[in-house]
Amino acid sequence: MVHKAKRIFITALFSSVIFVANFFVPPPFSSLLIAVQAVVLALAALFVGKAGATYVGLTGGILSALSRPAFGPFTFVFTFLYGVLVDFFFIFLKAYPDQNAVSRNRVILAMTFSTSIIGFVSYYIVAVYPQIIELTPTEAFPMMSGLVIFVAAGSGVSAGYAAAYLWSKYLKNIHV
């Protein structure tokens, strides 16, 4: 029972970090804090194990959606989907720790792929598909899409490195 209570506590703690980052920063700029959310989701996957990031994404998405009613459905779906992608790539790349050691490169790859995918999908669904940003295929679309993927990949690399470093240096001896 204690084990389950600690998992719930970690999920609630990490979800509240996502909520605070989304609540206090206005919507266009909150996307720049994706690295904070990425580190939190990676640490959730490392602490809780399989489906840890999904639980944190689900709870953080609900809390963030309640704080932004106008963007609520988008906030919930993207936060939840981001958690699912993190867990998927952690499983696919076998990035979970074994014997308290974690492969830094696998964590970085998992976070880079998941952050790039969620960054591009959210950019496309929110800005390009409803034609908020008028882009033609020959003009700015490749440049803007490339910029979004570049920034998302950079955030994923830095978040993956930070999560792996924090886990290896400080957090691996904390048993949940």
Helices and strands as residue ranges (DSSP letters): H 2-23, H 27-30, G 31-33, H 34-48, H 52-67, H 72-92, H 104-123, I 124-128, H 141-166, I 167-171
